[in-house]
């Protein structure tokens, strides 16, 4: 029996105002908080990994969003969208949706 381990080098976030430069601003801001290089600045990377920055960026951005469902549709505000932020390369991922309530 195989067991899949969750990969946590990504984030999912809900943005209220979708402006043209906002995604770039997130990227620059996160890279300033947890720069990828130099790789040896992180103890995690001393284990043979090189993705400590991805874990830190994911911790800041989170890994889930909660959205209400009304009349069978996601109930976003007029400017809201969900975005996926990849911080750890193109590893295989899965999406899990959970419905809670009536």
C-alpha positions as CSV (number, residue, x, y, z in Angstrom):
1,X,0.0,0.0,0.0
2,X,1.5,3.3,-1.0
3,X,1.0,6.4,1.1
4,X,1.3,9.9,-0.3
5,X,3.1,12.6,1.8
6,X,1.8,16.1,1.5
7,X,4.1,18.5,-0.2
8,X,3.8,21.9,1.5
9,X,5.9,24.2,-0.7
10,X,2.8,26.0,-2.1
11,X,0.2,28.4,-0.9
12,X,-3.4,29.2,-1.7
13,X,-4.7,32.6,-1.0
14,X,-7.9,34.7,-1.5
15,X,-7.3,38.1,-2.9
16,X,-9.8,40.9,-2.4
17,X,-8.5,43.4,-5.0
18,X,-7.1,41.8,-8.1
19,X,-4.8,44.5,-9.5
20,X,-2.3,43.9,-12.3
21,X,0.8,44.3,-10.1
22,X,-0.4,42.5,-7.0
23,X,0.9,39.0,-7.8
24,X,4.3,40.5,-8.6
25,X,4.2,42.4,-5.3
26,X,3.5,39.2,-3.4
27,X,6.4,37.5,-5.2
28,X,8.8,40.3,-4.4
29,X,7.6,40.6,-0.8
30,X,7.9,36.9,-0.1
31,X,11.3,36.7,-1.7
32,X,12.4,39.5,0.6
33,X,11.0,37.7,3.7
34,X,12.5,34.3,2.7
35,X,15.0,34.6,-0.1
36,X,15.8,31.3,-1.9
37,X,19.6,32.1,-2.0
38,X,22.0,31.7,-0.4
39,X,20.7,28.2,0.1
40,X,23.0,27.5,3.0
41,X,21.4,30.2,5.2
42,X,18.7,27.7,6.2
43,X,19.3,24.8,8.6
44,X,16.6,22.8,6.8
45,X,18.8,22.8,3.6
46,X,21.6,21.1,5.5
47,X,19.6,17.9,5.3
48,X,20.2,17.7,1.5
49,X,17.1,19.7,0.6
50,X,17.1,23.1,-1.0
51,X,13.5,24.3,-0.4
52,X,13.5,25.8,3.1
53,X,12.4,29.1,1.6
54,X,9.4,27.4,0.0
55,X,8.3,26.1,3.4
56,X,8.6,29.5,5.0
57,X,6.7,31.2,2.1
58,X,3.9,28.7,2.4
59,X,3.7,29.3,6.2
60,X,3.1,33.0,5.5
61,X,0.6,32.5,2.7
62,X,-1.3,29.6,4.1
63,X,-2.5,26.4,2.4
64,X,-6.2,26.8,2.4
65,X,-9.1,29.2,1.9
66,X,-12.6,29.1,3.1
67,X,-15.3,30.2,0.7
68,X,-19.1,30.2,1.3
69,X,-21.3,28.4,-1.2
70,X,-24.6,30.0,-2.0
71,X,-27.1,28.5,-4.4
72,X,-24.6,25.9,-5.6
73,X,-21.9,28.5,-6.5
74,X,-18.8,29.8,-4.8
75,X,-19.8,33.1,-3.1
76,X,-17.0,35.5,-3.9
77,X,-17.1,39.2,-3.4
78,X,-17.1,41.3,-6.6
79,X,-13.2,41.5,-6.6
80,X,-12.3,38.2,-5.0
81,X,-10.5,35.3,-6.6
82,X,-8.5,32.3,-5.3
83,X,-4.9,32.0,-6.4
84,X,-2.4,29.2,-6.1
85,X,1.2,30.2,-5.4
86,X,3.9,27.6,-6.2
87,X,7.1,28.0,-4.2
88,X,8.8,24.7,-4.6
89,X,9.0,23.8,-8.3
90,X,6.7,21.6,-10.3
91,X,6.1,18.7,-8.0
92,X,2.9,16.7,-8.3
93,X,0.0,18.2,-6.3
94,X,-3.6,17.4,-5.5
95,X,-6.5,19.6,-4.8
96,X,-8.9,18.6,-2.0
97,X,-12.3,20.3,-1.6
98,X,-14.3,19.9,1.6
99,X,-17.9,20.9,2.1
100,X,-18.9,21.7,5.6
101,X,-22.5,22.4,6.7
102,X,-25.9,21.8,5.3
